[in-house]
Amino acid sequence: MEEISKHKGPPVFTQQERYKMVRAIKWVDELVEGAPYVTTLQTLDKYSCDFCVHGDDITLTVDGKDTYEDVKKTGRYRECNRTQGVSTTDLVGRMLLMTKAHHSNIASSDYQQHTDNFGKGPRGSSPWTGVSQFLQTSQKIIQFASGQEPQPGDTIIYVAGAFDLFHIGHVDFLEAVHKLSEKPYIIVGLHFDQEVNRYKGKNYPIMNIHERTLSVLACRHVSEVVIGAPYTITKDLLDHFKVDLVCHGKTEVFPDRGGYDPYAVPKKKGIFRTVDSGNSLTTDNIVQRIIKNRLLYEARNQKKEAKELAVIQAIKSREEEKAKERTQAVA
């Protein structure tokens, strides 16, 4: 945690929270706790890694050096494209600005201007830290989805909610649900943005339906996601997915638009269960952490962008110098 604070700024989640979140990602096989911020060949060799992978944005130390410089020089570095429009900078901006323009059916030039300003330092905008729009595609969903159908003997468990800013409170809940059966098949119903805003208020959800879908699909305990699930759980829904059990956590259940209990049908069928995950962390708690440290996060983003702009300028200068040398050689 000290490494992150030194080189990047204060993290939103604690060290133990981040460990748990990463372990819950279905593509992760092993976690190295307390890894150095600067990736070295010794680290790769120690854990028998052929190479390391990072997104197509640059990460810099506090003094502006590339954290992957050593492994790049030896050819043990790979790069992949980051998901366009998904960034910590943007999410923090949504929390602080209290806007709703990120919801799936709203577009606002004012919101874009606010988020641009939030992620932008006085010297301009970096292509790595700046905010862009997230565009959902079927291919993105396919990459995240397991593609597995329920098998004979599976217990099909349905849970529903916003699952906003997917965090360890959600992970602990899904883990507890997963332990209810030897062969669980967990279906998560995600409510549309406007439905979440109806019962949560303010500018919730912080993440729109497309972003929340990918976050939930990335969890190893989740088998399937219903995008835009109805708030009231009906007999048709239960029959369609052949649901054996419906679960909800200890958080408050808000009435539907008619003032009725959305879980009335599964309760009447005797298949509803309240699950205590033992974790009281909520999305509201995460937002409060951000608001409490607003100035620190704003300063973090501006410092990060200033370092990135310096690197861009250095690269540009080197390219111009090489072009000049080539021109002189031809002459």
N, C-alpha and C positions, 0 to 999 in steps of 0.2 A: 504493500500500500504506500509505503514511503517512496518507493521507486516511481510510482505513478504520480504522486503529488509533486515530486521533485522535477520530473521531466515534462509532465503534461498538465497537471493541475489536480484539484480535489476530485476523486471519483464519487459517483452518486451512490454506489453500493459499497458495503463493507467488504473486506477481503473474503470472509467466510461466505457471504451472500454470493459473491462472484464465483467462488469455487463451486458452490452448489448449482448455480445457474448453468455454468459451462458443462458440468457433469450430466445435466439433464438434456443436453443437446444430443440428438440421436446419432450424429456423425462422429461424436467424440469417443475414442476408445480408452484414452488414458489422460489424466490431468497431472501436470507438474506444478506443484504449489511453490510459490516464492520464486518464480522464474525471473532471471535478470531482464531489465528493460531493454538492454542492448543484446541482441541475439548473437552468440558466438559459436565458432566451430566446436569448441569444447562442450557446449550445451547440446548440440546436435549429436555429437559422438556419444556423450554420456547416456542419452536416451535412445540410441540406435535409430536416429532419424536420418533418412536419406537426404532430405532437403526440408526447408521451411517454406510456408506459403503465407502471403499477405495480400491484401487488396491493392488496387491500383492508386492508392493515395500514399503519400510519403509520411513516415513517422520520424520525428527528430528528437534528439536529446536536448537538454536544457541549453546547451551551447551551439545548437543548430546542426549537429552531425547526423547523418543517416544511420538509424539504429541497425540496419541490415547490411551495412557496408562490407563487413568481413565475409559474410556468406555469399554476397553477390559476386565478390572478386573470385571466389573459388567455384562458382557455378552451382552452388547448392541453394539457390533461391528461385522460387516460382511465384508468379503473380496471377491473380484472377480479378475479374471485374467486380467492383462493388455494386450492390443493388442501387440503381439510380434513384435518388430522391429519399433514401432512408439514411438519416444521420442523427447522431446525438445532438448536434447543434440545432437542428430543426425541431426535435422533440422538446428540448429545453425551451426554445423560443415559444412553442405553443403553450407550454405551461405558464410562462411568465406573461405572455401577451393576452392570454384568456380569450383567444379568438376561436371561431367555429369554422373558419374557411377551409380547414383541412378535412372536414367531413366529406363523405363520398359524393354528395350531390351539390356541393357548394364550391364556387370558384371566386376568388377575390384578388384583385390586383393590390388592394391595400394590405392584405395579409402577406403577399409576396414581398412587398416593400418593407414591411416590419421585420420579417424574418431575414431578409437580405441585410438590413441594418444590424440585426442582432449578431449575425455571424461575420460581419465585416469590420475590419480594423480601419484606422484612419488612412492607411496607405493603399487601400483597394481591396479587391476580393480574390481569395485563393480558390482555384478550381477544386481543391481537396476539402476545404472547410466550409465553403459556401453551400447554400441551401438550393436544392433543385426539386422538381416534382417527381413523385413516385408514380410509375405507370405499371399497372398490373397486367400480366399476360397469362394465357393458359399455360405456356411453357414454364413460367416461374412456379406456378402451382404444382405442375407435374414434377418438377425438380424436388419439391418439398414433400409431396404426398408419398405415403408408403405404398399405395396401390394394392394393399392386401384386403381381401374380402374376409368377412367373418367365417370361421371354420366350425365344423360340427363340434359341439362341446364347449364352445366359447360362451362366456357370459357377456352379453351385450349391455353395456352401461352407458347411459346418456346423462351428460351434464351440460348445463347451459349458462351463459353469462356474457359479460363484456370482455373479460380477460384482457383488460387494457394495460399497457405498459408491462407486458408479461414479466412477472417477477417470482421470487422464491415462495411467496405466499401461494401463488398459483401452482408452482411446482410441488410444494408440500401437499396441497390438496389433491392434485392429480396422482401423486405417489400414494397417498392414503387410499384413494379410490381404486387404484391399481392393485392394492393388496387385498381387496375385498373378495377376489376370486383367484383361483389357480390359473385360469385362462381368460383374462379379461380382454374385452374388445371395447375400448373407450371411444365414444363418439362425443365430440364437443360441438354444441350448438352456439354459434356466435350471432348475437343480435346486431341488426343494422345500426348504423350510427345514430339515426334519428330516434330509434327506440331506446338506445342507451342514454341519449341526452334527455329523453322524457323522464326516466326514473332516476338518473344521476344528477341532472341539472348542470349549471355553470357551462363550461365549454367541453365537457366530457362527451365522447371519449377523446383522449389525447391522440390516440392512434386510430386511423380510420379502418373500416372493415377489411380492406385489402391488406393493410400492414398487420392487423391483428391475426388474420388468417395465416400468414406465413410464420408469425411468431409462435402460434399454437401448434402448427404442423411440425415445427422443428423440435418439439418436445418428444422424447423417446416414449413417454407413457400414452401418447395420443395415437389412435388408429385412424380416425376419420374426423373431418370437420364439416358441419353443415353451415354454409355461408348464408347469413341472413335468416337464421332460424326464427320461427314464431316465438313471441314472448310467452304465450300460453301453450303449455304442453298438452296437445290434444290426443284423442284416441287414435286418430288417423296417423299422427306422427309415430306413436308407439308401435302401431301395427306395421307401418311401412318399414321401420328399421328393426322390427322384431325385438324391441327393447325388453330386457329382463329386469333391469334396475335403473331407477332415476335417483341421482344424488345431488345434493346441494351442500355448501359449506355452512359455517356458523354466521355468515354475514346476513344482513337484513334482506328479506324477500319483499319486494315492493308489489302492490296490487297491479293487475293489468288495467287497461284503459277503462274497463267497466267496473273497476273496484273489486274484482274477484281475485282469489288466490290462483296464480298461474300453475301451481302444482296440485290443484284439486283432483284432477283425473288420476295421475299416478298414485296419489294418496288413497283415493277410493279403491284402486286396484290392489293396494297393499304392496306396491313396489317402490315406494319412496323412502329414502334414507338420508338423514342429516349426518354429514361426516365432519368430524373435528380433526383438522390437520395438525393442530398444536401450534400453528403459526398465525399470528394476528396481523401480520403485515398486509396493508392494503394499498391500492393505487393512490388513495388520498395521502397516505404517509409518504410515498415517494415524491408526490408533488410538493408537499410541505418541505421536504428536504431541499428541493430545488429553490423554492421561494426563500427559504431561510438563508441560503447561500448565494442569492442572486448576483451580487456584485462579484463574488469569486468566480462564478461560472462565466459571466460576461468578460471578465478580465482574462480568464483562461482561453476563451475562444479568440480574443483579439491577439493575445501573445502567440498562440499557435499559428494564427494566420500570418502574423508578421514574419515568423520564422520561415513559413512556407514560401512567402513572397520573396524573401531573400534568396532562397534556393532557386526559385524560378529565374530570378534576375541573374544569378551566377551561371545557370545553364545557358541562358540566352546570350550572356557575354562570351562564354566559351565557344558557342556555335558561331557567333559573329567573328570571333578571332580566327577560328578555323577557316571560315569562308574567305576572310581577308588573306590568309596565308595561301589558300588554293589559288586565289586570283593573282597574287604576286608570283606564284610559281609558274602559272601559265604565261604571264607577261614576260 
